[in-house]
């Protein structure tokens, strides 16, 4: 499969991007290189290879134990807030 400049413009339109012709040409070359690499990977025999959850080895000891602890008190939770009233964090208004 080969990517054309029209394909690049179509994908850019889906992503709501506006590309100049020279940008589309560069992306076309990049996409074709990626597809070429994927075709090369398809040649590999992965019949007896187990799927991975992580690319690197992950051991359970790297994660902290899931232990229940006492929750923060209300005062401690609001202690470092930039602005708070007696019960809540105050944040700037974002909807007008």
FENWO-V546007 format. One line per field, one symbol per residue. phi: phi as a letter, one per 20 degrees, with the letter a starting at -180 (. if undefined). psi: psi as a letter, one per 40 degrees, with the letter a starting at -180 (. if undefined). Layout:
phi=???
psi=???
This chain:
phi=.cedffffffffffeldddfffffffffffffffffffffffffedgddffdecfdfcdffedffedfcffffgfffegeffbbefccfdcffddd
psi=hhhiddddddddddefihiidddddddddddddddddddddeeihfdfhiiididihhideeiiighhihiiiddddedehdhiadeiihiiheh.
